[in-house]
Amino acid sequence: MNQKTYIEMRRTSQYINKLREYSVLIDGAEMGNIKDGGRLRIDLPPGEHVIQVKIAWCTSPTLRFTLAEGEVLKFRCGSPLRGWKLLLALFSVLGRPENHLFIEQEEEKKALW
């Protein structure tokens, strides 16, 4: 049986960077772009990979993950700048561009019974 092995990326909908797309980098190569509130599916071979999102010169920290044959992993990305933290946007872009965005693996929700 030939099962598909891929990841699904979901981007949060936010005011900051609303009109701009994030580039999704896997193992250093651009694999696609994701719009505000959008989703992206990327087929990958099984094994260990590194994922990161990028906008202009700003990035997220890298996240290492292992993908098994036939497995589907889900990730979420966006900007940590919300609410009053939007006032820190200029500092974030100029002072800490490697933390301007975030990426995290979503946990599988299991039934309680």
Helices and strands as residue ranges (DSSP letters): E 6-11, E 22-26, E 29-34, E 39-43, E 47-55, E 58-59, E 63-67, E 72-78, G 83-88, H 89-95, G 97-99, E 102-105
